[in-house]
Amino acid sequence: MNFYQQLGYLVFGSRLKRLGDAFLNDVNKIYNQHNIAFDASWFPVFYILSQKEEASIKEISDELNVSHSAISQLISSLQQKGLIKSVVSKKDARHKAITFTSKGQKLLAKIQPVWNALQQAMEQLANENSKSKKILDALTVLEKNLQKETVFDRVEKNLN
């Protein structure tokens, strides 16, 4: 049993971070291997825009449960790269909407096969063991439990 497994929940966040970092590292290696100028951190915005014709920064931020500021920064970065643009919303002319540029559309077409292959690879990985099949359900339950009461609040209760 290694250090992380031995300490159990005490290093739960560290294990998730290590796993997430390793995963994102591999995904970025895949993009690089196939000469696709894409970063895994852009995925949520690209995916949302791939599913909708347009989306506001607020819609993206609400859907991802990420601060408006963080999404604004990411949107600005993607605009500077010429991948997305801000336009008058077709739904409501009083608002701005985010859409792909033609360069962004071309990049989306290149990355979608990678997403499909990644989905298949992750399903294969999860299906290698009956316990790993349950990981997404377990994560969802943990996320819901943390919405009810944060780790901070739980620790504070235990300290008092």
Secondary structure, 3 states (H helix, E strand, C coil): CCHHHHHHHHHHHHHHHHHHHHHHHHHHHHHHHCCCCCCHHHHHHHHHHHHCCCECHHHHHHHHCCCHHHHHHHHHHHHHCCCEEEEECCCCCCCEEEEECHHHHHHHHHHHHHHHHHHHHHHHHHCCCCCHHHHHHHHHHHHHHHHHCCHHHHHHHHHC
